[in-house]
Amino acid sequence: MELCRTDALESLYSTQPKSPNPTILEAVVHPSFGRYARLSSSALLCAAAIFAAGCHSNNYTSGFGIAWVTLSDTPGDFTSYTVNVDSLSLTGTVNGVVAPVQAVETVDFTKLDKISELWSAASLPNDTYTSASIVLDYTNANISVMVNGVPTKATLVDPAGKQLTSANGNTTQTVNVTFDPAHQPVIQPTYASSSAIRLAVDFDIAASSVVNMATSPPTVTVKPFMTVATSASDTKPIRVRGPLINSSIGEGTYTVYVRPFFDEVNSLGTLTIFNDPAKTVYTINGTTYVGAAGLTALSQTSAGTTMTAAYTTLQPTATLNTSVTAGDFKSTFVLAGSTLEDFFTQGLEGDVIARNGNTLTLRGSTLQINDGTSQYNDANAVVLVGPGTIVTVDGNTTLKGLDYNSVSVGQHIIARGIYELPASGVVTLDATGANASAGTVRLVSTELWGALVSSASGSLLLNLQTIDNWPVANYNFTGNGAGAVTPASYAVNTSGAVTTGVPAAGQPLWIGGITTPFGSAPPDFNAFTINTEASVPARLQVDWTSAGTTTPFATLTDAGLTIDLSNATGVIRIGSESVALTASPLIVPQAAPAATPGLPPIFLPAFAIGNLTTTASTTAITVFNTFSGFMAQVPKSIVAATPALHFVATGTYNRAANTFTASRIDVVN
């Protein structure tokens, strides 16, 4: 039996995975799972040993599978929403309460509106799970809203109007979520740990908050609203961060310890990531590669100390047991080494609103410290660049010859360098590379919003209104071009851009890309994507008076619903655009895509209703993955004792038809 154990460990942790699907064989045991999980993990390793070493016993299973837990958000009107996420627990029909994630993570949910973050690859006992519980801690929360274009830290209160403080005992909030009975997470008995599910946790910031801008500073009433489901209600890429364990060039994979967000201590499981040999873009220590060349370069870096972050898609896969599924995380682009982070530098992320010589001024910046903490800055911050600064573009291989002058006003960046807080109190990062460690700047795709003025082959003019949701008035474009940059006729290079919809003069456009180098405008911007209004993610938000209503809907049928706006205020937000609701749109559920037989859907709409008044620090929410199930629950939940207070839907808006297609609906009562 000793030989069996040794062979199994070699199979599980070899630098050259022997299985054609290494993800299926990963043994994932969270160290803080408790005594029950530690005892069960012995069974997991033993079972894996029997499977991997060929010990010919058919009487054992691992007793465990894998839960890939992701965190994302539905955006609200905030520039920062930073809280501690303390834990996730699940209730099973056999094992009762288990806690797959207990490591505290500091999360700025405003950074999760376009991606999901892999929080954990946790082991779960074989069971059917009926509910989940998430604990949030607001003790050191940093929640800011925009006041006249400036981020401003808000005062936080609970629904009773009491300030969130430790003394008031209301800083810890628990969200209890009941799964749709038709889509409960199930871990099936199987050899090794090949049974795997996704648990998609989504924090609806808009449904969780009421912002009062009449106070100074603004006041935010907090009552968190979250959903958990076996499939996400979106198709966002999943970011997987963690230190390199090993790689297999032959298999086209590499494996990491999962270490989400800015965590520098915990290892929340392991994960194998799959490379596309022709398409995956790697940027490693300032150099960009494609496909196998990138994986080869990554394999030559130091295991254990090289930090990586992959932007991936999850593709469910079948196993030998037809009732069990696993999955592959396929990478679109990967950042690693000093390009991402290292031990010698700190990070500063934000939007460049001015450049004076080699000094960049950033608004809405986040300081990333190497002890795993982060700090959102309401005041402007400064980044220093110079000829020694290494500049790269995330996920892009077409832009060559980048240097410190590639950073111009309007660009969203993540810089690495030496942090200091001088006597002036202005957060400053020296990314010049003049000190012992090289300075780096990553150019991150930046979003413009404005109305189309005119277009021609390879170019267009935009009446620019916002950049990354910041008002264009925030930006001092001096130096971007030989002449003055005029926001009313902002010149965009569209050569090679992917366009969704048919742009027409006067209509709003959302354009993703990067600014042209400092001093080179026009053009002012290089577009990667151009989207018309109907293709851009939208949020429909309705708030009733403080008393709420028992009749929130004018119509409610299998085909959709409309809102009774007689005692409510409503708005549709599409990026920076606000469309006031004067007449309710028809809100229709987005159809779930056709599923591959035997595999879970990659995307599944979610409809939830939650009671925020159960107890002072607890929210009870029920999730449905069918509109009919949601419709049946609404009249049971919205009664005189628990009237509807808020309604938030996310999806896309067709202005011409006044129709909102919702991939998610959250009703707060």
N, C-alpha and C positions, 0 to 999 in steps of 0.2 A: 504493500500500500504506500510505502514511502516513495518508491519509484513513481507510482501513479501521481502523487502530489507534486513531485519535482517536474515531471513532464508537463503537467497542467500549467504550472506557473510559467514555465518556459513558453508554452503556447500562448498564454494570455498576455505576456509582457515582452515577447520577442520584438526586436527591431524590424524584423521582416515577417509580418503577419502571414500565417500559413493558410488561413481561410480566405476564400474568394470574397467573403463579406465580413471583414473584421468587426464591423459594428455589432453584429449579432452575438459575437463571443465575448464582448466586453463585460467584465465583472465590475459592477459599480456599487460600492457600499459607502454611504456617507458616514463620516466618523462621529457625527453628533446625533446619529439616529437613535441612540439609547441602547440599553442592555438587550432589549428584544432583538434589535437589528444586528447587534454584535454577535449574539448567539446564532441568529439565522444566517449571518454572513459566512460562518464556518460551514454551514450546510451548502451555501452557494458555491464556495470554493471547492468543496468536496465533490459536489455534483458536477461542476465545471471540469474538475480533474478527471472524473470518470468518463465524461463526454469526450474531452480533448485527448486523453491518453489511450482511449480505447480499452477500458477495463471491463467491458462486456457485462455491465449490470443494467437491467431494464427496470429496476425497482425504485430508482431515484429521479427526482427532478430537482432543479435548483431551489424551488420554493419561492423564487423571486423573478421579477422582470424589471424593466427599466421605464421610468417616467422622465421624459424630456420636458422640463418645466420652462416655459418662456414667459417673459414679462413684456407687456406693451401698454400703450395708452390710447385713449380717445381724447384728442386735444381740447383744451379750454383756453380762456383768455388770460394766459399767464406767460411770463417770461422765464420763470423758474418755479418748479414745484418739487422741492427736494425734501424727502422724508426717509426715515429708516423703515425698511421692510424686514420685520423680525423673523417671521416664520410662515411656513405653509404646513397645514396638517390635513389629513384626509380621514374620513370615516368609512370603514369597510363593513360589509355585512357579516364577515367571519371574525376578522381580527380587531374590530373596533377602531379606535383612533391610532393612527400612525403618523409620524412627522418626518416626511422625506427631506424637508429643508428647514434647518434651524439656524443657519448662519445669518447674522444680521448684515444686510447690505444697504448702503446709502444710495438712493436712486433719485435722480432728477427725471421725473416722468415726462417733462417737456422734450427730452431728447429721444423719446421712444414713440413719437408720432409717425415716423416714417420707417422704423425698424422695430423688430422684436429682439430682446436679448435673451440668450439661453442662460437661465438662472441656475439650473442644476440638471445633471444627468443622474438621477437618484434611483436607488434600488427600492422596489416596492414588493411586499409579500403578495403572493397569488390571492386575488380577492376581487370582488365587485364593489366599487366605491360609490357611495350615494351622495356625499357632500364634501365640501372643502371649507377650510377656515384660514383666513389670512390675517396676520396681526401687523398693524402699522404703528409706528411710534413718532409722534409729532413734537417730542421734547425739544429737539434742536432743528426743527423744520425751517427751511428757508423758502418762503413762497412770495413771489414778487409778481406784480402786474405792471402794465405799461400806463404811465401817466404823462400825457403830452409828449410821447416818444421816449420817455425815460423810464427804465425799470425801477420800481419802488417796492421795497419790502412791505408786506401787508401785516396788519394785526389779525391774529387768528382767534376765532371764537367758536364755541359749539352751538348747536341749534337753540340752546337756552340763553345764549348771549354771554356766557361765561368765557373769559379768555382761556385759551389752551395753555395751561401751566402745570408743572408738577404739583404745585401746592393745591391746585383745584382738582387734581386727580383725574384729568380728562385728556391727557396727551396720548394714551394708548387706546387705539381703536381696533375693534375686531370686526371683520366682515365674514359672515357665514353664508355660503352659497350652496344651494341644492341643485344637483345636476338634473338635466332632462332625463326622465326614466328611460327614454328610448336611446340615449347616448351617454350611458354611464361608463366611466373608465373601468376596463376589465383587464386584469393581468391573469393570463391563463397558465396552468401548469405546463411546463415545457423543459426540455433538457437545456443545460447551461442557462443563459439569461436572455434568450432570443425573443421573449414576449416583451414588446415595447409599445408605449403609447405616448402621445403628446398631451400635455396639460397646458392649454393656452390661457394665461391669466391676463386680463385686460382691465386697466384702471380707467374709468370714465371720469376724467377731471371735471368736465362740464356738469355732469350729473352729481358730482360730489361736492359742489361748491356754489355759494351765492356771493357775488362780489358787490360790495357797497362802495361806490366811488365817491359818495358824498362826504365821507369822512376823510380826515388827513392824519396819518396815512390811510389808504383804503382798508376796509375791513372785509375779511373773507370768513364766511360761515362754513365750517368744515363738517362733513359727514360722508366718509368715503364710500363710493359705490364701485364694486368690482364684480367681474364675472369670471368664471372658470369653465372651460369646455374642452372636449376631446379634439376639437379642430378649431383653428382660429377663424374669426369672422372677417379676415382679410388675407391678403397674399404678400404681406411685407417680407422682405428678406430677414433672416435670422442671423444676428451677430453672435459669433462664438469666440470668446476670448479665453486665453489661457497659455501657460508655458508649454513649450514643445516637450513631448516625451520621446517620440521616435517617428520615423518615416519609412515608407516602403515605396521606392521609386517604381519597382515592378508592378505593384498593385495600384499605384497612383494615389496614395493616401498618406496622411500624416495624423498623428494622435496627440491630443493635448489633455492636460488636467483642466477641467472647467473652472474658470476663475472670473466671474462676471464683473461688469462695471469697472470700478477702480480697485477691486479687491486685490490685496497683495499677500494674503495670508492663507485663506481657505482654498481647498481643492474640492469642488462639489461634483465629484465623479470624473470620469474620463469620456472622451469622445473621439472617434475616428472621422476625419473629414476627407471627402473624395474630390480629387482634382480633375478638371476637364483638360485633357492633354493639348487641346487646341485653343481654348478660350480663357481659362482661369488666369487672371492678371495678378502677379505677385510683385509687391514692392518691399524689398528687404534691404535694410541699411542704406536707403537712398537710391537703390538701383532697381529698375523695373524689368520684369521677365514675363514670359507667357508660357503657360502650360508646364510641360515636363522640365523645361529649363529652370522655371521658378521652384518647382519641387526639389530639383537637384540642388539648387542654391540653398534652400531651406534645410535640406538634409545635412549640409556641411556646417550649419551653425550649432551652437552649444545646446544640447538637450538640458532641460531643467532651468536654464536662465534666459533663453530666447523667448520673449513674449510674442504671441501671435493674436491676430483678430481676423476671423474669416467671415465674410458676408455670404450667407448660404441660402439654399432652398432645401426643404425637407421633402424627400420623396419616399412615401411608404413603400415597403417591399414585402413580398410574400416569403414564407419560410416553408420548411418541410411539413409543418403542421398547418393545415389549411385554416384552422381557427385562430392562428397566431400570426401577427405581423411584426415586422421590424421596420427599419428605415435607413436611408442614406442621406447624409448632409452633404450636398454638392456645392462647392464653392464657386462664387462668381469672381470675387477678388479677395486677396489676402494681404494683410499688412504684418510685418514682422521686424524684430530687431529694433534698432534706433529709429526707424521710420515711425514705429508705433510708440515705443517708450523704452527707457533703459534706466539703470540705477543712478546715473550721474546727472540726469536732467529732470526738470519738472515741465508740465504742460500748461498751455493757456489757449483756450478755444473761444472764439468770438468773431464778430463782424467788424471789418476794417471800415471805420467811418471817416478817417482822415489819414494822410501820410505827409509828413514834413521831413524831407530828406530821407533818412533811413529809420525814422521813428514812426511806427504804426500806432494809431489810437484805436482801441477796440471797445465796442459797446456790447453789453450783455454777455460778459466773458465769464468763463469758469476756469478756475485755477485747479490744476491736477497735481497733487502732492504725492511723492513716492511712498508715503506711509499708508496709502490707500484712501486718503480723504480728499474731498473736493470742496471748493469754496466758490459760490456764485457772487459776482461783484456787481452791485447796483451802480457803483461809480465806474467811470471809464478806466481802462487799463492800458498799458503800453507794452509793445514788443519792439525790440531793437533788432534790425537785420543788417547784413553786410555781405561782402563778397564771399565770406566763408560759409554763408547760410546755404544748406542743401534744401532745394525745393522740389517737391513731387506733387502729382495730382492723383487723387484716389481713383483706382480702377481704370486708368487711362494710359494707353500706350502711344497715342498719336502726337502728343505735344512734346516736342524736343527742345533742348537747349534752355531749360528752365534755370533761372537764377534769382537772386534777391530782388531784382527789378520786375520779376513776374508777378509780384504781389502789389495789387493796386487797390484803390478805394472801391468799396462795394463787395469785396471778396470775403467769404467765410473761410477761416483758417483754423488749423490746430498747430501751434508752434511748440517746440521743445527747446529748452535752454536753461540758463541759470536764473533762478528766481530771487528777487530782492524786494524789500519794502523800504524804500528810502524815507528820509525825514518828511518828504512831501505827502507820504501816505498813499501814493499812487502805486498800485500793483504793477511791477515791472519785470519783464522777462528778457534776458539778454540771449538772443538766438543768433548772434553774429558769428559764433564759432571761434571767437577770439580767446575764450577760456579753454581749459583743458578738454572739455567735451564739445563735439560739434553741435552747432545749432541747426535745427531743421524747421521747415514750414511745410505743412500739407495743405494744398488747395482742395477744399471740399466743395462739391457741387452746391451752387448758390441759386436761390429762386427769385426771379423777378416777377412782379405783377404790375400790369398796366394795360391800357387800351392800345390796340393796333392803330397806328397812324397811316402807314403805307407799307407796301412790300414790293420787292423786286427779286429777281433770281439771285439767291445766295445772301439776301439781306432783308432787313425790315427796320422800320422806325417805330419805337414804342413810346407812348406817353407814360413814362415810368411813375408809379405811385409808391411802391414799397420794394424793399430788398430784404428777403428773409423776414417778412412781416414788419420790419422797421420802416417808419415813414421816410420817404426820400429826403425830406427836409433835414434829417439827421446827418446827412452825408455832405462832406466838403470835398468836392471832386477836384480841387486845385491840384495840378500836376499830373492828372490822369492822361491828359492830352496836350498837344501843343497849343490848342485853343481851349475855350471854356466848354465843359461838358454840360449839355442842356438836357435835363430830365424830360422835358416835353417832346424832345426828338432824340431819344436815346437810341444809338445805332447798334444793331445786333447782327453779327455774322451768323447766318443760318446754314452755311454749307455743311452738309453731312448730318444735320440735325434730324432727329426722328420727330415727325409731326403727327399729332393725333387730332382729328377733326379738321374742319376747313376754316382757317382764319379769315375773318372779314373785317374791313376797316370799321373802327369804332367799337369793336367787341373786345372784351377782356382776354388777355393771354397770360398763361403761366409758363415761364421759360426757365429751364434749368441749364446751368453751365458754369463757366468761370469768366471773370473779367479779363480783358486784354492787358498786356504788361503795362506797368506804370510809365507814363509819358508817350505811349504809342497810339492812343485813341485819336480819331475813330478808326475802326469800329470800337465801341466801348465794351463789347461783351461777345464771347464765343458761346453759342448755344449748342447744347447736347440734345435737349428735348424741348418741344413746343406743344403745349396743350391748350385746347379751347375749354370753355367753361364746363361743358357737359361731360368731359373726361376727367375732371379734377375732383379728388375726394372732398366731399362737402359734409357739413354738420348742421342739422336742423335742431334748434333749441327753443323750447317753449317753457315759460315760467308763469304759473298761475299766482294769484294773490296769496298772501301769507296764510289765508284760511284754506286754500286749496279748493278743489272741486270734485264732486262725485260724478260729473258728466263731462269728462275731458274731451270726448270724441263726438263730433257731429254725426259721423257714420263709422261703422265698424263691421266689415264683412270679410269673407274669405279673400276677396280681391284686394283689400287694403282698407285704409282708414283716412279720415280727415279730422282736423282739430277744431274744437269749438273755441274760437278766439275771443268770445264776448267778454271774458274777464281775465285775459291773458296777454302777455307780450311775447312776441316770437321773432326769430331772426334765422336766416340761413347764412352760415359762414363758409366761404369757399376760399381757403387761404386767407388773404388779407381783405377780401371782398365781403361786404355785409349786404344782404338783401332782406329788407324789412318785410315781414309777413302782413300783408293787408287782406289776403284771402288765403285760406289754407290750401296747400297743395294736396293732391292725392298722394298718399304715402303708400307705396306698394312694396311688399317684401321681395328682396332679390332671390331669384331661384337658385337653389343649390345646384352645383354642377353635377353632371352624370358621374357617378362613382365607378371606379374600376371594380369589378366583382371580386369580393374577398379582401378588399383593401379599404381602409378608412378614407374619407374625403380629405383632401388637402385644405379645402375651404368649406365652411358651413356657417350660414347666417345664425345669429344669436339674438334672441328676444328675451328681455329680462324685466322683472318687476320686483321692487324691493321696498321694504318698510323701514324707514329711517327713524321711526319713533318707538321701536320695541323697547330698548333700554338706552341709557345715556351713552354707552360706549360700544354698542353692538348694532350691526346692520344685518338684516336677514333678507336674502335675495334668492329668487328662483329663476333659473335659466331654462329657456326652451329653444330647441333648434328647429322647431316648426312653427309657422305663424298660427296654425290652427290651435296648437296647444297653448300658445300665448293668449290668443283671443278668448279661449275658454276660461282662462284664469283671471283675466282683467276684471270682469264684473264681480268676481268673488273677492278680489283684493281691494278694489276701489269702492269703499263704502263710507258711511258718515264718519266712522272712527278713524279711518285712514284714507283721506281724500288724496287725489293726485296733486302733486306739488310741482314736479318738473318732468319734462319729456325731452329726451335727446335721441336723435337718430343720426346715423352716419351712412353715407353712400354717395350717390351722385344726383345732381339736380338738372332737370330739363326745364329751362325757363319758358320755352315756347309752349310746352304742354302743361306747365305748372305741375309737374310730376316729380316726386322724390322717390328714388329707388333705394331702399334701405337694406344694407347688409347687417345692420345691428340697430336695435331699438332698446332703450332703457327708460323705464317709467319709475319715477320715485314717488312713493306715497307715504 
